[in-house]
């Protein structure tokens, strides 16, 4: 059932945004139930009540669809980091500010279901999409802020990349693995904020400039 999504299926108005949200929700539900390999574009189209042609026209193939879903999941974090990098504010404040959002996204149901599906995907296709749209897109922005903080003398580290590795390790630890393996429940906002604060404080002690 094809609908009018404007501009040949690639419209950017509210109607398409609502339709894309429905597509993503359907795809997330299907991979949680069936896994990545058994989730077809046709199944997503039927569940989202759009045409198969619309999906292929918009995303190219299943890999393109899931890559776009990964990018969408990290969109708010990238936007916050891009604004912090482009601005002239305190780089450490930027690193601290993004921590709860980053942790909440990584431990949320959508990211967790994608990681579960990626772990079971023998082709590695979904895992590569997760890396490209997630860590590979976010880490350089974190690195830019860490580099600025190092230049200002606020922190010390062998490199900006190493500072980011330390920060991510302190922030996330094994929590994502515990979520993916169903050992831990999704944390509350208060728990996320408390961990973000603790991780940032530990990071400042580790990278103390004095």
Secondary structure as GFF3:
##gff-version 3
##sequence-region A 1 210
A	DSSP	three_ten_helix	7	9	.	.	.	ID=ss1
A	DSSP	alpha_helix	14	34	.	.	.	ID=ss2
A	DSSP	alpha_helix	41	48	.	.	.	ID=ss3
A	DSSP	alpha_helix	52	59	.	.	.	ID=ss4
A	DSSP	alpha_helix	62	73	.	.	.	ID=ss5
A	DSSP	alpha_helix	75	86	.	.	.	ID=ss6
A	DSSP	alpha_helix	91	107	.	.	.	ID=ss7
A	DSSP	alpha_helix	109	120	.	.	.	ID=ss8
A	DSSP	alpha_helix	125	133	.	.	.	ID=ss9
A	DSSP	alpha_helix	135	151	.	.	.	ID=ss10
A	DSSP	alpha_helix	160	172	.	.	.	ID=ss11
A	DSSP	alpha_helix	175	180	.	.	.	ID=ss12
A	DSSP	alpha_helix	189	206	.	.	.	ID=ss13
###
